[in-house]
């Protein structure tokens, strides 16, 4: 006897609920939609359609992975961000809705920029931040923007390159394997006798900001499956942010912007790290849960490559 879409979702939701998965019915529906290659509208409108034995077996395998803690996005290979569909793999952090505030803040700051706009995305991961910014500027007919995407992970950069191609911004992006600005610093030193290092109008980053001691308390989907390099940043979680506040300045034009994401309890500590001789604090913006989430700075003086 065949199993219908509705029956499969009901059984799948029960399995996920027993495994402690929140929103079990929604996730079961998403997994089934992925397995049969349809969207959720199809799932709802064809609830009584039978599922082939082959697809049912695939669905049960996907349920097993999800029940074991593998994030839904790593199973389906997709996550929506800023209205765009991004490929995600276990090599990259899963884009979060709160990070859309980073994109919104950056776009607001550069909305009145004239001429070519040079952007740098540090710790690009899936590329979602830089790509969303470029795609939105293109939608607004601002075609003079280009971005350099930096990541310490070659595997992450490969995902970002595929996402750039997916959203037709490849021609306006370059990808650099680097620990923060290290590779750009080396290139600047190499070219020191011939030309000035590249300066950006905007630097954005969603850096690692979780304290090492907090990792065990994270959801299993995060601590056991998402890349540790994209999460952990030393004993206080501020290791990378502290570096960026020092290292970003030499690569930013005077009057340029540095916009970055922070953890839920870090805004006061981050404020103490901001050098008022170099940076003007434009604002610290809260997400929809009223958690301080994004810091926006303006560079006040020229920096030099160290």
C-alpha positions in Angstrom: 0.0 0.0 0.0 1.4 3.4 -1.1 2.0 6.3 1.3 0.6 9.7 0.5 2.4 13.0 0.9 0.2 13.9 3.9 0.8 10.5 5.6 4.6 10.8 5.0 4.7 14.3 6.5 2.7 13.1 9.5 5.0 10.2 10.1 8.0 12.3 9.6 6.9 15.0 12.0 6.3 12.4 14.6 9.8 11.0 14.1 11.4 14.5 14.3 9.3 15.5 17.3 10.6 12.4 19.2 14.1 13.5 18.4 13.5 16.9 19.9 13.4 18.9 16.7 11.4 22.1 17.0 8.7 22.9 14.3 8.8 19.2 13.4 5.9 19.3 11.0 7.3 22.3 9.0 10.7 20.7 8.8 9.2 17.3 7.7 7.4 19.1 5.0 10.5 21.0 3.9 12.5 17.7 3.7 9.8 16.0 1.7 9.5 18.9 -0.7 13.3 18.8 -1.2 13.3 15.0 -1.8 10.6 15.1 -4.4 11.9 18.3 -6.0 8.8 20.4 -5.4 8.0 23.5 -3.3 5.7 23.6 -0.3 2.8 24.9 -2.3 2.9 21.6 -4.2 3.1 19.6 -1.0 -0.1 21.3 0.3 -2.1 21.1 -2.9 -1.1 17.5 -3.6 -1.4 16.1 -0.1 -3.1 12.9 -1.3 -0.7 12.1 -4.0 1.3 8.9 -3.4 5.1 8.8 -3.0 7.2 6.3 -4.8 9.0 3.7 -2.7 12.4 5.2 -3.8 11.4 8.7 -2.7 10.0 7.5 0.5 13.3 5.8 1.3 15.2 9.0 0.5 12.8 10.9 2.7 13.4 8.5 5.6 17.1 8.8 5.2 16.8 12.6 5.3 14.6 12.4 8.4 17.3 10.2 10.0 20.0 12.8 9.4 17.8 15.6 10.7 16.8 13.6 13.8 20.6 13.1 14.4 21.0 16.9 14.5 22.2 17.7 11.0 20.7 21.2 10.2 17.9 21.2 7.6 19.9 23.6 5.5 22.8 21.2 5.2 20.5 18.4 4.1 18.6 20.5 1.5 21.7 22.5 0.5 19.8 25.8 0.6 19.0 28.8 2.8 17.1 32.0 1.9 18.8 35.3 2.8 17.7 38.8 2.0 15.2 37.4 -0.5 17.8 35.3 -2.3 18.4 31.6 -2.4 21.9 30.6 -1.3 23.7 27.3 -1.5 25.0 26.2 1.9 27.2 23.3 2.8 28.8 22.2 6.1 31.8 24.3 5.1 30.0 27.5 5.7 27.9 29.1 8.4 24.1 29.0 7.8 22.9 32.5 7.0 20.7 33.9 9.8 17.8 36.4 9.5 19.5 38.7 12.0 22.4 39.1 9.7 20.1 40.8 7.2 20.4 43.8 9.5 24.1 43.9 8.6 23.2 44.2 4.9 20.4 46.7 5.5 22.8 48.9 7.6 25.5 48.8 5.0 23.1 49.6 2.1 21.7 52.6 4.1 25.2 54.0 4.6 26.3 53.7 1.0 23.0 54.6 -0.6 24.2 58.1 -1.5 27.6 57.1 -2.6 28.7 58.5 -6.0 30.9 56.7 -8.4 32.6 53.3 -8.0 32.0 51.6 -4.7 34.7 49.2 -3.4 33.5 46.7 -0.8 35.4 44.1 1.3 33.6 41.3 3.0 35.8 39.7 5.7 34.9 36.1 6.6 32.5 35.8 3.7 31.5 32.2 4.2 28.7 31.5 1.8 29.1 35.0 0.4 25.6 35.9 1.4 26.4 39.4 2.8 28.5 40.7 -0.1 26.3 39.1 -2.7 23.1 40.4 -1.2 24.6 43.9 -1.1 25.8 43.7 -4.8 22.5 42.2 -5.9 20.4 44.9 -4.2 22.6 47.7 -5.6 22.2 46.2 -9.0 18.5 46.1 -8.5 18.6 49.8 -7.7 20.6 50.4 -10.9 23.9 51.1 -9.0 26.2 49.0 -11.2 29.5 50.5 -10.1 29.9 48.4 -7.0 32.4 45.6 -6.7 33.4 43.4 -3.8 36.4 41.5 -2.5 35.3 38.4 -0.5 37.9 37.1 2.0 37.8 33.9 4.0 40.3 31.7 5.8 38.6 28.6 4.3 39.2 27.6 0.7 36.1 25.3 0.9 34.0 28.3 2.0 35.3 30.5 -0.8 34.3 27.8 -3.3 30.7 27.9 -2.0 30.8 31.7 -2.2 32.0 31.6 -5.8 29.1 29.3 -6.8 26.7 31.6 -5.0 28.1 34.6 -6.9 27.5 32.8 -10.1 24.0 31.8 -9.1 23.2 35.5 -8.5 25.0 36.9 -11.5 27.6 39.0 -9.7 30.7 37.0 -10.4 32.1 39.7 -12.7 32.0 42.2 -9.9 33.6 39.9 -7.2 37.0 38.6 -6.4 37.8 35.9 -3.8 40.8 35.9 -1.6 42.0 33.1 0.7 43.2 35.0 3.8 43.2 35.2 7.6 41.5 38.5 7.9 43.6 41.1 5.9 46.8 39.1 6.0 46.9 38.3 2.3 46.0 41.9 1.3 48.8 43.2 3.6 51.3 40.9 1.9 50.2 42.1 -1.5 50.3 45.7 -0.4 53.9 45.3 0.8 54.8 43.5 -2.5 53.5 46.4 -4.5 54.7 49.2 -2.2 57.2 50.5 -4.6 54.8 50.7 -7.5 51.3 51.6 -6.3 49.1 52.3 -3.3 47.3 49.3 -1.7 43.6 49.0 -2.5 41.3 51.1 -0.2 37.7 50.3 0.3 34.7 52.5 0.8 32.9 49.8 2.8 34.2 46.9 4.9 31.6 44.4 6.2 32.0 41.4 8.4 30.0 38.8 10.2 33.0 37.5 12.2 33.2 34.6 14.7 32.2 36.1 18.0 31.3 33.2 20.3 33.4 32.7 23.4 35.1 29.3 23.6 33.4 28.4 26.9 30.0 29.1 25.4 30.4 26.6 22.6 29.2 23.5 24.6 26.0 25.3 25.5 25.0 26.0 21.9 22.3 24.0 20.1 23.6 20.7 18.8 22.8 21.8 15.3 25.3 24.6 15.7 28.1 23.2 18.0 28.2 19.8 16.3 27.7 20.7 12.6 28.5 24.3 11.8 32.2 25.2 11.1 34.0 26.0 14.4 36.2 28.5 12.6 33.1 30.6 11.8 31.8 30.5 15.4 34.6 30.6 18.0 36.7 33.7 18.8 38.7 33.1 21.9 38.0 33.2 25.6 35.8 36.3 25.4 34.5 35.9 21.9 36.1 39.2 20.9 39.4 38.0 19.4 38.5 38.5 15.8 36.4 41.7 16.3 39.4 43.2 18.2 41.7 42.3 15.3 39.4 43.8 12.8 39.1 47.1 14.7 42.8 47.4 14.3 43.4 45.8 10.9 40.5 47.2 9.0 41.5 50.9 9.2 44.5 50.8 6.8 42.3 49.3 4.1 39.5 51.8 4.4 39.3 55.3 2.9 38.8 58.2 5.2 35.1 58.6 5.5 34.6 55.0 4.7 32.5 52.6 6.7 33.2 49.5 8.8 30.0 47.5 9.6 30.1 44.3 11.5 27.9 41.9 13.5 28.3 41.2 17.2 27.0 38.7 19.8 24.0 39.3 21.9 25.9 40.5 25.0 28.9 42.2 23.5 27.9 45.7 22.6 29.4 47.4 25.7 32.6 45.4 25.5 32.9 46.3 21.8 32.4 50.0 22.5 35.4 49.9 24.8 37.5 48.4 21.9 36.7 51.2 19.5 39.6 53.7 19.2 37.9 57.2 19.0 41.0 58.6 17.3 40.4 56.3 14.3 36.6 55.6 14.4 33.4 57.5 14.8 30.6 55.3 16.2 27.6 55.9 13.9 25.4 53.5 15.9 24.7 50.1 17.3 21.6 48.6 15.8 19.3 46.0 17.3 17.6 43.1 15.6 13.9 42.2 15.7 14.4 40.7 19.1 15.9 44.0 20.4 19.3 42.5 20.7 22.2 44.8 19.8 23.5 43.2 16.7 25.3 45.4 14.2 27.9 48.1 14.8 28.5 50.8 12.2 31.7 52.9 12.3 33.1 55.7 10.1 36.9 56.0 9.6 38.2 59.4 10.7 41.9 59.3 9.7 44.2 57.6 7.2 45.8 54.4 8.3 49.0 52.7 7.1 49.8 49.2 6.3 51.8 47.5 9.1 
